[in-house]
């Protein structure tokens, strides 16, 4: 198939995005309007000149440097109006790339300087996602993040707030932040609370830390999915554990390169993981910060790793299988995605 035809088919491919951060998805034009409404100054007055403050470039040297971009947008995401709007716009951006389902994650404690409670931040994000589903036809769920640099009380507050909305739009609890400085074993008490409350768990692990962090997340923190997991191959036994248990990996190719989870594309392990039978899913992580979108992520796999359309369809269906959805809704999503793939003439390989 010629390149142009392949790009069009990839655009039409139905997709899911299980790992996308709210504060990494703020459109520059939205930030400009939020700043104007809030009476705040920005160092630039248009999308083109503002984008460098929000987006990493090729010089990004680490996850810590990558995460610094969030400090720029967070001050403008401290009101219910802002949270609801950005959440809705994530659905809009997803719809532009035929993404049928998204799970949007955010850290409630990072949006409270304007007086919101953790519970209120969740309520506003869910309202935005529900509006996005109505307006753009993209089914969505939220994931509440506990932060690695926060203590037990702050994170337990997030879990308790999440429990109020579990099964009502809130799908899971996550752990994110500076993985290298704050390994997962420090958070056993927080995630034992998730188990007590029956809330599913996904953990950022194996990105800036090694395979041991993935093992800890799965065996001690109760993670049923792993965010990234790029460095899983550093321990064959842990890799085999993840494969046997069919723990999905939420891989985000573009950001994995930018954060230096791996040195470059030549050593990115996604083809190896796929061929070994790991349950790989493809996601955007932070579309604006990384300058990416879900179609681009699939284009990279086709161009750099020779994934066929059939294999890419398999990755899409992996995402459907891994979704934190109720069984009845997952069955509907699976049926709809399979129908679209059939209409495009694509078989799952």
N, C-alpha and C positions, 0 to 999 in steps of 0.2 A: 504494500500500500504506500502511495506517495506521501511525503511528509505533511503536505497540506491536508490531505484527506484524513490522515492519522490524528492531526490536531483537532479537526472538527469532530471526529468520533470520540476523542477523549473529552471534549467539551460536553458532548451529548451523554456521555456515560453517567448513569445514576450513581451517586456517591453518598458516603456518610463521613462525618468528621467527629471523632470521639474525643479529640484532644485539642480544644481551642480555648484560649484564655480571653476573657472579656477585656481586660486592660491592655491586651496586645492586639486588639482589633478595632481600636478607635480611629475612625476616619479623620484625616487632618481637617477637612472642612467642618466636621462635627466639633472637633476641639476648638476651632476658631469661633464657632457660634456659642459653645458652652462658655468660653472665656469672656465673650462679649456679654452674655446674659449674667455672668457672675461678676462682672466689673473687674476682671483680672487682665493683666498685661501678658502678652506673649512676645517672644523675641523675633517673630516673623508674622507677616500679615496675609500670606497666601499659601495655598497647598504646597507649591513647589519649594518655597523657602522654609516652610515649617517642617516638611518631611524629614530632613536630615536630623532634626532633634528627636524624632520619634522612631527612626529606623536605623538599624545597624548597616555597616558597609563591610567590604571585604577585609578591612583591618581588624575586625572584632577578634579578640584573642582568647576569650574565655566565657564560661557561663556567667561569671560574676559581672563581667563587662556588659554582656548581653542584657542582664537583668537591670542594669542601671537605666536603661531606656524607659522602664516603667515609672521611675521616679518623676519623669517629666509630665506624664499624663495623669497620675493618681490624684494630684490636688484638685483636678476638675471633675473627679468622679466621686464626690462626697455628698451628693444630693440624690433623692429618690428619682427625680426627673432625669438626671444624667444617667443613672444606672438603667432605668427603664428604656431610655432612648437607645443607648449603646447596645443593650441586649437585643432589642428589636432589629437594629441595623445589622447585627450579626446574621440574623435570619435572612435579611435582604441580600447581604453579600453571599451567603450560602446559596440562595436561590439563583443568583447570577451564574453559578457554575453547576446547576442541576444537582445540588447536594440535597438529598431527601431527608436527612436526619442529622442533627448536631447535638453535642453535649458541651455546654458552655460552662467553664469553670472559673471561679473567682474566689478571692479571699475576703470574707465579710469584714474581718478586723481591719483591713486596709482601706475601708470606705466609711469610717465612722467619725472622722474629725469634724464633720458638720453636725454631729449630734444623733445620727442614726444608730439604732441598736443592731446587733448582728442579725436578729430575726427580721428587722425591717429591710436590711440590705437584700436578704434572700427574697422577701416578698416583692420588692420592686424589680429585681432581676427576673423573677418568674412572671411578673406582669408583662414585662417587655418581651419575653420569649413567647408568651401566649398571644400577644398582639402580633408578633412576627409570624407565628403559625397561622393566624387568621389572615393576615395580609399577604403572605408570600408562600403559604402552603408547605413550609418546612417544619416538620415535627421536631421538637426539641425537649431537652431536659437540662437541668442545672447540676453542677457539682460544686460543693462548698470546700474550699481549701483551708487546711490548717498550715500555718507558716512555720518553717524550721527555726526561725529566730525568735519565735514567740514561746512563752512558757506554758505550763500545763493549764493554768486558769483561763488564759485567752483562747487556747485551742479547745478546751472542754466547752467553753461558751459557744464556739462555732458548732461543735457536735450536737450540743443540746438544741441549738436553734435549727440545725439541719433536721433533727428528729421531728420537729413540728411540721415539716413539709415533706417528709419521706413518703413516697408514694403519691404525692400531690404536686409533681413537677420537679422535686429534688431527688436526684438519682443516686448520689454517692458522696463520700467524703474523700478528700485527697490530701496529700502532704507534698508541699513544694517549697522552693527557695534554694539556698546555697547548700547543695548536697554534700560538697566536699568538707565544709566546716561543721555541718550538723547531720551526722549519720542517723539512719532510721532507728537504731536501737534506743535512742533517747526518747522515743515517742510511744513506747509500748503501752503506757498507762492510758494515753489519749485514745489509742485505737482499740484498747480493750473495752472502752466505753462504746465505741461503734458496734462492737460485737454484742454487747449487752442490749443495745437499742435496735439491733437488727438492721443497721445501715451498711450497704455495700461499700467496699473500699478499693480505691486505686491509689497507687503510690508512685511518685516520681523517683525512679531508681535506675542505676546503671547508666547515668548520663555523665555527671561529673564525678561519680564514684564507681567502684568496681562491682563485680558480680556478687560479692558478699552482701552488698546492700539489697540486691534483688532477692537473695535468699532470705535475708532478715524480713523484708517486706512481705514475702509470700508466706513464710513459715511462722512468723511471730506477730506481724501486724495485721494479718488476715487479708492481704491484697488479693483480689480476684482478677485484677488487671495491673499491668505495669506501664507507667509512663516512660517511654523511650526504651530502656533496656538495651541500649546500644552496646554496652561493654559486657554483656552477658557471656560472650564467647571466651572471656578471660578465665572462666572456670567451667570445664566440660561437665562436671557433675551437676552444677547449678543449671546449666543449659539443658541438660537432660531432664532435670526435675521440672523445669518450665514446659518442656515439650510434652512430657508424659501427662502432666496435669492440665495441659492445654490452657495455660495462662496467656491471655492475649497481650501482645506488646503494642502499645500505642506509639508507633514510630513516626517521626516528623522529619523527613529527610533534609529539607533546607535548613531548618534551625539546628539539627544535629551537626551539620557542617559548620555553621556559624558559631556555635558555642564551643567548638573544638572537642565535642564528644568523640570525634574521630578526626584524624589529620586532614584527610581529603577524600574525594569520591572513590579513589582507587582502593581504599581500605574500608569503605562503608560496607557493613556486613549484611545488608538486607537481602541480597540474592542468596547468600549462603544460608541465612536463617530460613528463607522461604523454601529452599531446596531440602533443608533438613526437616521440614514439616512443622516448624513453629507457627503459631497462630499470629500472623503479622497483620496489623491494620495500618492504614495510611492516613495521616492527619496534617493539619497546618500549624498547630501550636500557636503562633502569633502572626496572623496574616500581615498586619501593618508593620510591626517591628521587623519581621523577616522579609518583607516585600514579596510575599508569596500568595498563592491561592490554591485551592484543592486540585484544580485542573493542572496547574504547574507541577504539583507534587507527582502526579501520575505521568506527566510528560517526561519528567526527569527519569523515572523508573524505566520508561520505554526507551529513552535515548541512551542512558548511561549503563543500564543493566540488562537491556534486551528483553524486558518483560513483554510477552505477547498480550494481545487484547484479551485472550482467554485467561491468562494468568492475572491480569489486572482486574478482570471481573471476579476472579476468585478472591482477590484482596478486598474488593468491595463487599462480597458476601461474608468474608471474615469479620468485617466491621459490623455488618448486620447481626451476625451471630454473637459478637462481643458486646453489643449495645446493652446498656442498663435500662432495658424496657420490660414491662410486664409481658408475660408470654403471649397474651392475646394480641397486644399491639405489635410485638415483634413478629408474630405470624403475618400480620397485615403488611408490615414493612417489607418482610421477606417476599411475600407474594407480589407486591407492587414493583420491587426492584427486579425480581426475576422476570416479570412481564416486560419491563422496559428493556432489559438485556435481550430478551427474545425478539422484541421488535427491532432492535438494532442488529440482530443476527449474530450475537456474541454468546458463545457457550462458556461456561465456567470451567477452567482447566485446573 
